[in-house]
Amino acid sequence: MLPPDRNLAEMIQQLEADRRRHAEAIEAIDQVLSQVGRVVSHARLDTADFPVSSGGMSGAPGVRRRGKFELTGERSVLQVIAHRGNPTTAEINEHWRAEGRRGVANVILLKLLKQGLIRRLIDASIRGSRYLLTEAGQEESRAAKDRDIQVPMEPRPQIDDDAPLTSHAPSGSNRLS
């Protein structure tokens, strides 16, 4: 019912004024949403060069890519060590990447250490370690050569006899410094 102190015409005028204000507010909201839509569609076009993995933003891992190489990673590292004599961790990793492999060879080095195929030498003059083949590693490297598989690389000079070296036998340590 109508309030007794107000007139019906005044109430209609007030409602119409409220309706105009609401219509103006809706129009302003529509303009803002239209601008947001343009920005978002522009952003989608700009990110087309950077596709999101099938996992999206959920943090799920993407598809794992595996390379096909003539040599296994272990055999490649053994041949590098056999050919260069006593390469550093950095030199082995440099060769690893030159072959087109992803990551670093540190996991392979640890595996070969635990298998007793290589020996780690701590060299205070460099960052990291140097590696030598053990007798078992030399036999494994010779077996690969007998199968006529070669890794082209430039030989490195032997280490200086005056440099302090410490030999470490394979142990349960995961430290590859």
Order of alpha helices (4+ residues) and beta strands (2+ residues): alpha-alpha-alpha-alpha-beta-beta-alpha-beta
